[in-house]
């Protein structure tokens, strides 16, 4: 089984994300970071309508490598995050979190509306076919995250996992 170098994968993320965004009709400049345990994105539209995107990927050992299955999981993260860039109204999102939530509950509210938004944007990206294997990669990532959560004692009947 062949391996993919972590540095090679991360080096390709920005241009690849820009190509998927372009395929969906968006012009973008993507800056990639790698830190923490998960992926996230921040973005804004410039006056000319171009997206300015920061895409954070999970931290990877610089000298390491990954299997194709792990690369597929990371591709699912990339496609999920650029789905936010395409379909999430960032201004409305920020306003909703600020307006409808007292400060002490913002993190929990953010997680709840993000979970709902995730389903909406992923469905839209699959319907719009922004990437041929998006659903397959996403299903693999979700299966792996579910197994990891259960192994670590996650209980969906409590708020401990939020």
Protein Blocks (a to p, Z undefined) as FASTA:
>chain_A
ZZddfklmmmmmmmmmmmmmmmnopacddddddedjbdcddddddfkopacddddddddd
fklccdfklmmmmmmmmmmmmmmmmmmcfklmmmmmmmmpcfklmmmmmmmmmmmmmmmm
mmmmmmnopafklmmmmmmmmmmmmmmmmmnopafkbcklZZ
